[in-house]
């Protein structure tokens, strides 16, 4: 399947759709998942067009991983989860629903079950608050 330039994450990158941003650099963009499975569920995407792992070039792939590590550390420092899951789905049969490559960072908290994937839209104020917390933790890390 050819990359669909109209997919929702492409629209977020172009500023045509709103998103709760936590971090951005030349190559990547990190923002809150609108239907989080846990508090702090964050998505990291390359700015380069790629639908999945198979058409993602090495360089943007490395940049996504670098940003993923940065945000994982910021989440760990600020939200204090007791565990953290990274997932990345490729293809409809794997459960991929948005066809712009993305890495999920899913914090896990003791005795707090994960919600269903992509089912319940979170309150915008709650997402904004969590995004601010993570964004500040990134700034603190970068300045410290
Ligand atoms: P996938 O199933 O493709 O791995 O994950 C896509 C993710 O994108 C889901 O977790 C879903 O909640 C999230 N998502 C879908 N539409 C939007 C949107 O418009 N904005 C944001 N921030 N996340 C979205």
Boltz pocket constraint, residues with backbone or C-beta under 6 A from the ligand:
constraints:
  - pocket:
      binder: B
      contacts: [[A, 8], [A, 18], [A, 19], [A, 20], [A, 31], [A, 32], [A, 33], [A, 34], [A, 35], [A, 36], [A, 88], [A, 89], [A, 95], [A, 96], [A, 97], [A, 98], [A, 99], [A, 102], [A, 117], [A, 118], [A, 119]]
      max_distance: 6.0
